[in-house]
């Protein structure tokens, strides 16, 4: 608590606290959403199994328009990435240095999860457990890594995409939405390969909106008579307004090429109404499912890859975010709520990465002692089990966060923007290669069948590639290669 109080007191006056709140809320909703819809049953052999309850809860499909919060995470990710990149450039750093520093907060907690799960898989294999069963458990525990693949790709592309944003503004996300629409056509009528790019284009479109939000926040106050007056003698001057460190602020170009996101209440209402109208057209009248989360046995999935319907939901969510911004900012000026937000954000990735492992551990523990309830979905017994189920899962996850959270918390202290020599080709190439290896390895793990016989839980080439990429990034963070 003392550290949280100190961090709260040191918060810069210009920090967009609302972004931190949205990140914490998004991950918390993902965790409780996954836990809430879990159904535990048994296969013909008597082994405990789990699946989503959404297939039996059709009335809940519209609720997924709020529960699907990955667009919120990419929105605030775009804001945070733009902010850290511009700060680094203001200190004389370059894109390669930013990418290397950014890897600390993302790769270290992910490496911890993979190493622990791989070690557990190896022990299970040596004890004679079927490799197919090992893979199934490993696959379930690493479902969060599927999302992380897309986010890591967005992080790696931030320097060129932010440069594109500076030149073309909101025309960039609009172009990406058009590409998503082309992919949707391929998914509906063929060829399906056209839709594969949506895994990147869809999330990049939302990420670009985060850039535009950052530029709206970072715009300097107008010069002239409206500028703040100088401080009187003996008084501390007000903190300077955050400026865009990427360069001098320029007026927005007209139309879709404007760089700043409209953030007024009127804009929020337009985004909310437009998003809701579009999603109704695309789902009720159009071909897309109403649910924005994966529904078992459904042919189409709005999130894998992102569809136009999901982007319509993201637009409505953006409108709601803008409408709630004022009350939220007033709340976050209070010390207690702000300390809570800081505490969650210190370990937010750890919470996300380990929340399904917590479910596996609890299911295994209850099964081992013969007290695992398996009520049918949407029955009174199933609903009654939700409260103790969530409380027990929260307790298990709290233990995991206490053990592994310090890895992320220490990574967060790594100062992004440390000045390092610019323009070293080898260093930049190694940073890109390390990131590419990490992303490719996580992608291979996520696309490998959950029934594949993998003694280590994940394909060995993917594990080797990941460790090599993470090792290169770790060396670069230590300063290796800065002499050219």
N, C-alpha and C positions, 0 to 999 in steps of 0.2 A: 504493500500500500504506500510505503514511503517513496518508492521509486516512481509509482504512478503519479503521486502528488507532485514530485519534482518535475516529471515530464510535462504534466499539465501546466505547471507554473512557467516552464520554458517554452511553451507553445508560441511560435511567432504570431504577431497580431494579424498578419495577412494570410494565415493558413486557412484553406477551405475545409473547415471541420466537417461539413456536411458530406464531403466525399468519403472521409473516414467512417462516418456513421453508415453510409450506404454500403460500403465494403463489408463492414461487420454484419449488418443486417442481411445482406445477400448470402453470405456463407452460412450464417446461422439458419436461415430459411432453407437452404439446400440440405443441411444436416438433418434438421427436424422433419423436412419433407420426405427425405429418403427413409428415415426411421418410421415415420407415421404410416406409410403405405406398404410396409413390409408385411408379408404373410408367411408364417412358418408352417411347414407341413412335413410330410415324410414320404420318401420314395418307396417303391415296392420292397426294397431291401431293408427298410426301417431307418435309413439315414435321414437326418434332419435336412430339409431343403428350404429355400426361400425364394419368393418371387414378388412382383409388384401387385398390389390390390387394385390398381386402376382399371383393369379389365372388368372388374365386378362393381365398380363405382362410377357408372356413367354419369350420374347426376353431378359428380364432382369435376367433370371435364372443364367447365368454364372457370372453376377456381384455379386451374393451372395457368390461367393468364396472369395471375399474380404470383403463383408458386414458382413459375419458371423464371428465375432471377439471374440466370447467366448473362443476359444482356446488360443487366445493371452492373455486374462485375466487370464486363468489358468496357462499359462506359466510364466507370471510375478508374479502370486500368489505363484507358487512353488519357484521361486527365492527369493521373499520377506520372505516367511515362513522359508526357509532354513537359510537365513541370520539372522533373528531374533532369531531362535532357537539356532543357534551356538553362537550368542552373549550371550544369556541367560546362556548357559552352561558354557561359559568362565567365567561368573560372579558367578558361583556356584549354579545356579538355576536348576530346574528339569523340566520334561515334563509337570507335572501337573501345575506348576506355569506359564509355557509358555501358556498353554491352557487357563488358567484363565485370564491372561493379554490380550491374543489375542481376547478374547470375548468382551472386552470393545469396540473396534473399530467396530465390526460387529453387536453385539446384541443391543447396545444402539440405534443406528439409526433405526434398524428394529423394536424395541419395540415402538419407537415413532410413526412410521407409523401405526402399528397395533392398538395402543391405540386410535389414532386420528380417524382412519377409523371405529373402533368398536363403538366409541362414536357417530360418525355421523350416523352409521347404527341404533343404539339404538334410537336416536332422530327421525329418519325417521320412524322407526317401531311404536313408540309412536304416531306419527302423522298419522298413518293409511296406510303407504305405504306397498304394497304387499311384504312379505318376499322373494318371488322368485325374484322380481325386485331388492331388496336390495342385495341379493346374487350375482346377475349378475353384478351389478356395483362393488361390493367388489371384485369379482373374477377378473374382468378386471384390477382393480387398483393393485391387488397383483400378477399379472403375473410375475413380476420380482422375487418374492419369490421362484418360481420354480427353477430358476438358483441358488439362494442363498442356497437352500437345498443341492445341489451337492457341492457347494464351502465350506459350513460349514462342510460337511462330510470330504472333503479333508483336511481342517484345522485340524479337530480332529484326523485324521489319520497321520498327518505329522510326529510326533515323531517316530512311528514304521516304517513308509514308508521311512523316511530319514535314519534310521538305516539299512534298507534293501538296500537302495541305496548305502550306504557306503560299504556294503559287496559285492553286485552283480552289481552295476553300471547300465549301459544301458541295461543289460539283463532284468531288472524289467519292463521298459516300453514295451519292445518287448514281454514279457510274457503277459502283459495286452492287447496289441494289438491282440495277439492270442486269448485271451478270448473274445474280442470284435468280432473277426471273428466267433467264435463259437456261440455267441449270434446272429449274423447276419444270420447264417444258421438256427437257431431256428425261427427267424422272417420270413424268406423266405419260409421255408418248414415245420416248426413245430418241437418240440412244442414251441410256442411263449414265454413260460415262461423262456426259455433259454436267451432271450434278455433282461430280466429285469436287470440283473447285469451290462449291458452296461451303464446304467445311472451313475454307479460308476466307472467301469473299464475304460471307454473311457476318462473321465475327469482326472482320476488319472494318466493315461498314459502321458497326456500332462503336468500335475503337476510335474511328475517325471523328465521330461526334464528341468523344471525350477531348480530342484536340481542340475542337471548336469551342467547347465549354471552357477549357483552360484559357484560350485566347480571349474569351469574353471576360473572364475573371481577371486576367493579367493586363487588360487594357489600361494604360495610364490615365489619370484624371485629366480633363481638358485644361489647357493652359489659359492664362488670362485671369479675369476677375473672379472666375469660379474656383481657382486653385486655392488650397488652404492657406490662410495667413501665416506669417512667420510667428514662431513661439515668442512669448514675452520673456524678458530677462528672468532667470531663476526658475523657469519651468522647462520640463522635458518636452522636446518637440514631439509631435505625433509620429508614429511609425510610418515610414514611407509605404506608399501603395506598391504592391507586387507588380513588377513590370516584366515584360516578355523579354527574357534574356537571349532569345534567338536573334534579336536585332531590333532596330528602331521600329516602333509601331507605325503601321501604315493604315490609312483608311480602308475600310472594306470595299471591295469591288462590288458593283451592283449585281443583283440577282443571285444565282446559285453559286457564284464565285466568292461570296463574302466569307471571311475567315471565322467570324465570331458567331457562336450559337445564340439565337434570340432566347433570352432567359426571363422575359417579363411574364406576368400572370396571364396576359392575353395569349402569349405564345404557348404557355402551358396548356391553356384550354384548347387551342388549335391542335396541338400535338395529341392531346388526350382524345378529342373528338375524332380527329382524322384517323388515329390508330385504331380506335374501337370500330369505326365505320369500315375500315379496310379489312380488319380481321373477321368481322361479321360477313362481309361479302365473300371472303376467301374460304371461310369454313362452313357457314350455314348454306350459302348459295353455291360456293365453289367446291373444288375437289379435296381440300385439305381437311384433316381431322380437327375437331374442336380442341382436343387435348394438346397441350404444348409440351407434355412430357411423354416418355416412351410408354406405350400401352402394349402389353403382350399380345402377339398374334395380329396386330394391325399391320397392314401392308405399307403404309406411309407413316413416317415419323417426322414431325415438324422440326425437331432439333438435330437430327442426324441424317443428312446435313441440314443446316438452317434453311428454312423455306421463307417465301415472301410472307406467309402467315405469321411466322415467328418474328420477322422484322416489323410487321404491323403491330404486334404485341409490344415489341421494344419501343416503338414510337409512342404508343399509349402510355407505357411505363415512364418514358421520358417526360411526358406531359404531367403525370402525377407527381414525379420527382420535383419538377419546377413549381407546381402548385403548393407542395408541402415544405418547400425550402425555407420560407420565412419562419414558421413556427419551429421547425427543427433547429435553425440557427439560434433562435432565442433560447431553446432548451440547452443547446451545447455551450452556451456562454456560462452555464452553471458548472461548478467544479465537479460535482458528483457524477452527472451523466457523461461529462467529457472524460473523466478518469476511467469510467467503465468502457467507453469506446476505445481509449488508448490501450487498455488491458486486453481487449479482444483482438485488436489489430496487431499486437505484439506476437500473437500465436495463431493468427487467423488461417494461415496456410497449413499449419500443423493440425488444427481442428478439421479442416477440410480433408486432408490426406488420410487421417487416421479414423474418421468416423465410421467407415464400413468395417475396418478391422475391429473396432469396438463391438460392432454387432456380431461379428464372427466369434469373438472371444466370449461374449455373453451367451450366445446360443450354445456354444460348446460347453460352457460351464453348467448352464441349466440342464442340458441334455445329460451331462455326466452324472449329475446328482439326481436325475429322474424327475425334475420339476419343470420341464419345458412345456408350456401350454401350446397347443396347436389348434385353436378354435377356427372354425370356418369364417371366411371374410364376410363382413357386413352383418354379423350376428351380434346379439347383445353381449355374448362372452368376448367376442373379438374387440368390440368397442370398449368394454370394461378393462381389457388388458392393455389398452393404449397408454393409460396414465402410468401404471407401474413400469411398463416396458420403456417408456421414454425416460423415466426417472433412473432406472437401472442403467440404461445406455449412457445417460449423462454422467453417472458416477464412473463407469468404466472409461469413458473418454477423458474425464478429468484426470484420472490416473495416468493415461497415456500422454496427455498434454503436459502433466507435471514432469514426466520422464523425458519426453522428446521436445517439448516446447522451448527449452533453453537453447537448442540448436538454432531455431529460427530467431529467437530474441537476440542472440549474439550476432547473427547475420544482419539483423536490422540495424545494429550499431555501426556496421561497415559504412563509411561515409561515401556516398555516391558523389562523384564530382572531384575526387582527389586528382590533383594536377599531375599528369604524366606526359612524357614526350609525345608530340603529335606526329602523325604521318609516318609511322614505322610499318612498312608493308607486311613484314613477317608477323608482327604482333596482331595486326588487323586480320590477316588471313587465318591465323591460329584461332582467334576469337570466333570467327565465323564457322570454322571447321569444328571447333568444340561444341558450339551451340547446335550445329547441324547434326552432329553425332548424337547428342542428347535427345533432340526432337525425333530423329529417325528411330532411335532405340525405343522410345516410349510409344511411337506409332506402331512399330512391329509388335510390341507387347499387347497393345490394345486390339490389334487386328488379328492376332493369333487366336484360333478357336479355343473356347473354354474347356473343351473335351480333349485337347491335344495332350499326349503323354509327355510332360515336361518335368523331369526330376527336380529341377531347380525352380519350378513354377513359371519361368519365363524362358524363351529361347536363348540358348547360350550366346549366339552371335549378338543378339540384342543387348544382353547383359554386358558383354565385353565392350561393345560400341559405347554404351552409356558410361561405363567406368572410364573409358579412354577419354571421352568428351568432357566428363566432369573433372577428370584429372588435369586436362589441359587448361580448363578454365580456372581451376584452383591454382595452378602454377602461375598463370597470368595475373591473377589477383595478388599473388605474393610479390609481384614486381619482376618476375622472370621475363626476359625478352624485351625490356624497356630500353636496352642499349642497342637495339637494332639487330 
